[in-house]
């Protein structure tokens, strides 16, 4: 075929796609009308995951699995926002890793509300300022985020999804001569995650200035030509700060896990994870006896972390399965006075 003939064929397919997209949106609208009569939520993570898995299983073309995710997740987001535009609060500012996690689930068209603190995100969802909240729960290098655990304990909201983000830092600066750099801005934990790079370029003795976020670090570095930032590439691009090096983190497999919180619960998807907070009696064997119930039911526990909140010891526990499964309900009922079910949601990964 000639170039013009190929382009004509592409145009024909685009025209067909537009008709099919509109046809799909009409059906989504009808689903939305039915849900409005029952009060059911528009966003169903388990339904979206099932659609993506089905499409990937039958895919035989050039689209990769990540490409299918990108195309269809954006379409899902467009459909939701046509039906009921709902705000997404996230631990800000704009261009932070949490913002990236939020966009990966809710697409470019959603209304994003940057919030200065994790508790502020919880308050925004509780008060109805936003329908959804996105907060970090753990990092592969730095472990569990204690503020998130405290808020999960204090607020009656549910985890409805998890998101995994690969954490990559860029070294960005206006300064072309690194010997003239006098300070480096970033979030405090980023300095430890990029320590070897700073040593390699001879900047280990430069003043390290911790700020609230890596995105703010890029903004500050743009205002000071003798400074630099360790920040996400997207943050450097947002503030037009030149990127000198990409992927400067010590651990190339550095990942952060995020929770999406809201005021509803998910149905069973068949590939679920459940998170709990557990307060056990202060007596010998209490934890062992509790965990034995899961072993007897052949439930795979994936995480057990102890925390101190308000001087009280509790456990953050996760397992494969949904809280409403028949094999799991008896365990939760037997320990209902000791357990707070934080949510059951589609499992994205076994761990960070």
Number of C-alpha atoms within 10 A of each C-alpha: 6 7 8 9 10 11 12 12 12 12 12 11 12 12 12 11 12 11 12 12 13 12 12 13 19 13 12 18 17 12 13 19 14 12 13 12 8 8 10 13 14 18 18 16 18 20 14 16 18 14 13 15 14 11 15 15 10 8 13 9 6 7 12 12 14 9 11 16 19 14 12 16 20 19 17 17 21 18 23 22 18 12 17 12 15 18 20 26 30 32 25 25 20 20 24 22 28 25 21 18 26 26 19 18 21 25 22 13 14 18 15 21 21 21 20 14 17 21 18 17 26 29 19 20 22 19 9 14 15 21 19 28 30 31 29 24 19 20 20 16 15 13 13 18 14 15 16 20 17 16 17 21 18 11 14 14 22 21 24 26 24 23 23 19 17 16 19 23 24 23 25 28 27 21 18 12 9 15 12 12 19 16 17 25 27 25 20 15 12 18 20 14 20 20 15 17 18 19 11 9 10 12 19 14 10 15 13 19 15 16 14 15 22 28 28 24 26 34 20 20 25 22 13 15 15 19 26 31 31 32 32 26 23 18 26 27 14 14 17 15 22 19 19 13 14 15 18 19 23 16 15 12 13 17 19 24 24 23 23 23 27 23 15 16 18 23 18 18 19 15 15 20 26 22 23 22 22 22 17 16 12 9 7 8 10 11 15 9 10 16 16 12 16 17 11 10 12 11 16 13 16 14 14 14 12 12 17 12 13 7 7 8 14 19 19 18 20 21 21 21 24 24 26 14 11 9 16 17 12 15 18 19 11 12 14 12 11 17 19 18 21 24 22 27 31 27 21 15 11 10 14 17
